[in-house]
């Protein structure tokens, strides 16, 4: 029996051509928006790199000039790519996006810090999703006795008083203040789970407005009590650094969270506004470029940390179940050969050069003898030993290599996607395939993560 097709009301009079045009227009709009953001990050990176280079040239500081060179390579417009039809394996949906091929991982880099913030948001949202709010007995400051109360999410901002010191010194004072506060029994009791980020802005008088954002599990706490505890910790830190505490108190802002995703975006936003680096004095800027290891800007503690540990164990078990057949010694991660010593050129990760492992294959003389990996050489060490010009020769070879690896891994990981540069020129797939064949000839497997 044949049934005649009767169109529904939604399809009657539908102009498919206009629908396709609208879809194409939306896709073009998304592309234009993504490229505008990429162009902005590229421009800001080049501006800050130029500021660092000018300050470093005046001070004859080759290491800071190397810092600027790394930022410039990361901010180069040709280092960005745009892709469409990425497949999200968890939802089955297609999406588009852009990113860098090579990432310098430096704190002054707009692109790398934006990528770091996005990563922090994903971690924070996942931890919040898997951490249950409890009904627990605790001391109530209103009734003066013990009550059972439901935990809630609260957003806390801890502000430092004005400090007429460099950003490096003011940040260290802030970190010391936080270390004192988080160790208090009061904090552990009434803020049992904390996601913390550090942020600063530059005032008109070129001093720094340092503050911390906390997204915390808590009960009701009078703001005055947190303010009293925070002020006490800040005063102690000021005294330890020999700085006079001239303010009446250190400010605290406390409010309930009704929009969890919005709160996460606020907490994991950025360490500073993009134009703040232009307002910093040249000597302070150079001081920042010389910092080899920054204090933790994003921190998870308490019950949130326990949740994160459980999730990591679950993820590791799932990864082992899915990839136990992989030869992990011949796998690239994020465009960096972290576990390989097939090549003389080093990968680049987190602002440092990942050196050849160079582990000895000799069997230890004693069973309990441990073979220690040699300390990896940083890009700063190379500049100090060989000079800037020699380092630049090595560095740009490494950048080219990292970009090729990144392209290959993206194609392997997202076979449905199409890639181009920001001007719309598609990638040269023949060149990438030739590079893959060269790796295969060397016995190197490049597998998607």
N, C-alpha and C positions, 0 to 999 in steps of 0.2 A: 504494500500500500504506500503510495507516494503522497507526502504531505506538502502542501504549498507553503513556502516561506513567507511569513508575514512580519515585516519589520516592526520593531518596537517604536514607541513614541520618541525615544531618545535618538533613534537612527533616522526617523523620517525627516527629510529636509536637511540632513547633515551634509555639509560641503567638505568633503575629504581634502580637497586641495587647500582650503583655508586652514583646516586643522594642521596639515603638514607644514604650511607656511608659519603658523603660530609656533609649532614645535621647533622648527628650524630657527625662528627668531629667538626663542627662549634659549636654545643651545648657543647661539651666537652671543647672546647677552651674558650667559654664564662664562663663556670663553673670554669675552672682553673684560668682565669683572675680575677674573682670575689673573689675566695678564696685567691689568692695571695694578693689582696688589703686588705682583712679581716685579713690575717696573719700579714701584715705590720702594720696595725692599732693596732692589739693586741700587737705586739712586742714593738711598740713605746710607747703605754700606760704603759706597764710593766716597760720599761726603766725609764720613767718619774716618775712613782710611786715609783720605787726604789730610785731615786734621792731625792724625797721628803721625803721618809722614813728615808734615811740616814741623811739628814739635820735636820729632826725633832727629831731623836734619839739623835743627838749631842746636840741639844738645849733643850732636855727633854720637847718637845712640843706635848702633847697628841692630841690636836685638829688637828694639821698638820699630825700626824700619822693616825688619823681617815680619813683625806682627802686622804692620800695615800691608805688606805684600801678600800675606795670607788672606787678609780681609778683602783685598782688592780682587784676588782670584775667585773668592767665594761670591763676591758681589757682581762679578762680570756677567753681563746680560746673556752672553753665550753659555754661561754655566747653568742657566735655568731651562727647564723643559715643561711642556704642557702635554697632558695625556687625556684621552677620552675613552669611554667604555671600559674602565677598570671594573672588574668583577669582585664584589664583596662576597667572599665565600661563606660568611656567617648568615647573610640575609638573602643572597642570590640577586641583589640589585646591582645595577651599573651606576658608576659615578665618574666624574671627571675631576682633575686637579692638576696642580703644578708643584714643583719643588726644585731644589738644587741637585746637580749631579755630584759635585764635590762640596763638602761642608767643612769649614775651618774650625767650627766648634768653639769660637772665641766669644767672650762675654760682651764685647763691643759690637758684635755682628748682629744686625737686625734679623737676618734670615735664620741664623742658627738659634737665636733666642726665641723666635716665634715657633720654630719647630720644637724646641725644648718645652715651651709653654703648652703646645698641643699635646705632647707626650704626657706632661704632668696632669693635664685635664683628663686624659683617658684613664690614667692610674687612679686619680682622685674619685672619678665617677664610679669606677669599678669597685673600689674599696668601700665607698659609701653604700653602694647597692648591696654589698654582701655583709655589712655590719648592722646587726639588729639593735634597735633601741630598746632598752630594758626598763622594767619597773623595779626600782631598788629602794631600799631604806637608806636614808641619809639625814644628816642634820639640816634642819630648815632654819634659815636666819630670820624668818618672819615670826614663826611660832615659838622659836627658841627650844624646840624639841625635835625628836626623830620622826620622820614621816616616810611613807612610801610614795614615790613620785615617778612619773614617766620621764625618761630622758628626752631631750630635745636637741636639735641642731641650732647652734648659735654662731653668729659671725662676730669676731672680736678683732678690733684694730688697736694695736699697741704702738703708740707714737713716742719717738725720742725727742727730748728737748733740743733746742738749737745748739749746735756744736760748731765752733769756728776752727775746725780741723779739716784735713783732707778726707776724701771719700773712704780711703783705705782705713784710716784711723777711726772715723765715725762708724764704719761698718763693724770694725772689731769691737768697739764699745757696745754696739747694739747686740752683737753675738754674745758677748759676755753677760749682758743684762738678761738675754733670753735663757742662757745656760743656767743662770741663778734662779730664774722664775720657774723653769720646767722641773727643777729638782725639788721644789717646795712640796710638802705634803698637801698643802692647800690645792695646788695645781693638779696633782695626781688624783686627788679625791673628787674634785668638782669639775675637772676637765679631763675625763678618762680617755678620750680619744681626740687627737689633734692633727690637722693638716695645716702646715705653716709655710708661708712664703715671705721672703724679704723684698722690700721695694724702697726706692728713694726717688725724690724729685729735687730739682735745683731751685732754690729761692732766688729772688731778684738780686739779693746781696751776695750771691755765689756761695752761700752756705747750703748744707744738705738737710733735706727733710726726710730722715730715715724713719721707716715704720714697718711693722710686721702685720700681716693678715693671718688670722686663724679661723679655720672652719672646724668647730669643735662639737663634740658630744658634751652636753652639760645639763645640770639641773638649774633651777632658778638661783642666781647669785646676784646680790646687790652690786651694781657697777662700782660703788665706792670701795668695796673690799678688794676687787681686782686692781683698781687704781692705786690703792694703798700698797698692795704687794708689788706691783710693777714699779712704782716710784721708789720703793725701798731698794729693789734690785738695781735700778738704773743709778741711784745715788752711789751704791757700792761699786758699780763698774766705773763710774766717773772717777771715784777716789783711787781705784786701782790704776787707772791710766793717768793720774795726776791732773785731771781736768776739773775745774770748779763747776759745781752744780748750782746754776743761778736761777733756774725756773722754780716756780712755786710747787709744781708737781709734774709728773709725766702723764700725758693724757691717755685715756682709754675710751673706746666706743664699743658698746655691747648691744647687739640686737638679735631678735629671733629670725630664723631663716624660714621663709615660706616658699621660696623658689630655689630648690637645691641646685639645679643646673646653672641658674644665674649666679648663685653664690660661688660655685666652682669656677665659673668664668672670671669672676672678680678676683678670687684668690690666686688662680693660675694665669694671671694676665700677662705681666711683664715685670722685669726688675726695674725698669724706668721707662719714661716716655722716649720716643725715638729722637727727639730734638735735644734731650738733656745733655748728650755728649758734647754738643756744640757750645754749651754754656759753661763747661768745666774748664778751669784754668789749665794751660798747657802742661805745667809741672804735675798737676794731679792726674791728667790723662796719661802721661808717661809712667807715673807710679802704678796706675792700673794695668798697663801693658806688661809691667815687670812681675806681676803676681803670677806665680807658677801654679798655685793651687788655691782656688777660691773656697771659702767656707760654703757649707751646704745652703743653697738658696731655697730649695724645696725639701720639706722634711715631713715625714709621717711618724707619729708616735702613739703610744698607748694601745688601745684596742684596735685602732686602725692599722697599726703596725702588725699586730697579731693576725688580723685578717689578710694583710698583704702577704705575710709569710705563708699562710695556708694556701692562698691563691697561687703563689709561686710553686709550691709543692705540687698542686694539682696540674698546673701548666707543664711542669717538668715531666710529670708522669704521662700526660697526654702526648707531649713531644716525643718521649721515648717510645711510646706505643706506635706512633705514626712514622717515626724516622729512625728506628733502630737499625735499619738496613743501610743507612747512609755512612759513608766514610767521612767522618767529621774532620779528619785532618786535611781533607782536600776540598773544603767548603769555604766559600767566601761569605762574609757577613757585612751587610751595609756598605758594600764597595770596598771593604778593607780586608786584606789577607792577614787575618789575625793569627791563624794557626798554621800558616804555610811558611816554609823557607825555600820555595822553589825559585824565588826571584830576589835579585839584589836590591831592587827598589822597594821601599817600605810603604805600607799603607798609612793612611792618615786618619786619626781618630781623636776626637775631643781635644783639639788644639795641640796634639802631640804627634810625633812620628812613632809608629809602631815598628820597633826594630826587629830584625831577624832573631828568632828565638835562639838559634845556635846551640841547642841542647846537645850535650855529649851523648853518644850512643854506647859509651863504655858502661859495663855492668859495675855497680858500686862494689867496693872491696868488702863492705859489711852490709848485711841486710837492712840495718836501720839507718844507713847513710842516705842522706837526701841530696839529690842533685838540684841545686838552686839555679834558677834562670838568671842570667846576667841582667843588671839594671839597664833598662832600655834608654837609649840616647834620645834626648829631646831635640826639637828643632833649635831651641835656644843654645844647647850645647854645641851643635854643629856650627852655628854662626860664630860663637865665641872661639871655636877652634880653627875653622877654615875661612871665616869671613863671610860677608853677606853675598857677594857675587857668586862664590862657589856654591853657597846654599841655594841661591835662586836657580842655578842650573839644575840641581838635583830636584828641587821642589816642583818646578813646572813639568818635569818628566813624570813625577809622582801624580800631579794633578791630572795630566793627560791619561795616565794609566787608570786612576781612580774613576774618571769619567767613563772610560770604555767599559770597565767592569760594571759600573752602575747601570749603564744602558743595557748590557747583556743580561744582567740579573732581573731588571725590570721587564724585559721582553719574555724571559723565562717564567717569571712569576705571574705576569698578566698577559697571557697569549691572546686575549680578546681585545686588548687595548691598542690604540694607535697613538704614536708619539710624534711630537714636532718641537722645534724651538719656538721662542716667543713670537717670531715673525711668521710662523705658519709653515716653515719648511720642514717636511717630514724627515725623519732620521734615515740615514743611508744604511739600509738593512744588509746590503752586500758587504759593506765595510765591517759591520758588527759580526756578520757570519764569518768573515775572514779572520777576525780577531779570535772568535770562538774556536776556529780550527787550529790556530796557533797555540792556544791553551791546551787543546786536546792532544796536539802533537807532543806537548811537554808532559802529558799525563795528568793535567789538572782538570778536575770537574768543577763546573760552576753551576750550582743547583739553587733553585729559588728557595727563599727562607720559608 
